Amino acid sequence: AMRLIDATDTNIQAFKKSGHKLLMYMGWQDLAFSPRGTVEYYEAVTETMGKSTDEYARLFMAPGMYHCFGGPGPNKFDYMTPLVTWVEKDIAPEKIIAHQYADEKEVRTHPLCPWPKIARYKGKGLPEEANSFSCRAPQ
């Protein structure tokens, strides 16, 4: 079982050649595994495989999310629809909208961006709404 969660091989050439797509996600407040370790693995894959890695593999980090769900930030999102669209229509996800609920009421939406891009506030609009943000490369 540990082999499944202890990914260390950064050469995913066979995966790429097969035509598969990899959509990874993780919460920045994951207490079960190291979020930084996941980022480091993805960056190492990109270094091994080249800049075109994002054509078949993308990582989305969720601020305030625990292990797979829960936490103080927007932590509910549909990752399957973007993955199916990517596989079936070859349209890679440029963002995934995450939702945060309090007492079963939506209180915030926030874009999850493909690493290394991050959601930056546009300077206008409500900070609780995803469309007030854009995915941009870190400065």
Steps between C-alpha positions, in 0.01 A plus 500: 500500500785742573621474138173660390544808718878521501554626146867580448562420133494828310530337159139455392583449133296179476199682648546785251538263202180321597305823447373513859433821694595554864310747715648522848359706785592555861410728788758740636387402850521124445619345825532143364761575231735785428348754259851629428610144420224473239605832345864388500407172331300681230786746444745209474274331243494827302878522520537142379230510233536859378286810475227317308411298812187712551364361173430167678558561873380782724505567871238711678564615858200594715559768765352412836409141407588202717569150367273469192218711652403712798685791652453874544529586130310421179528121496217358290552478128430284199827363363342225291325723246821691416688169474238343272495815283880487479500133400204509262538847344869571564413822686735529796358655818621858547324526835264305722246685711499400867209573733489570871187439704390605847180353643431343158505843332764597245705786643793513259630378166865503405694388192755222533776560247737257328837510677704720504227756430315646796170683538557874522234754585424722198456808718125522456203286581412311814788299647249222575438444127724294273455734203675775702823300455719394210757223479844654456860394526663596831707815494 
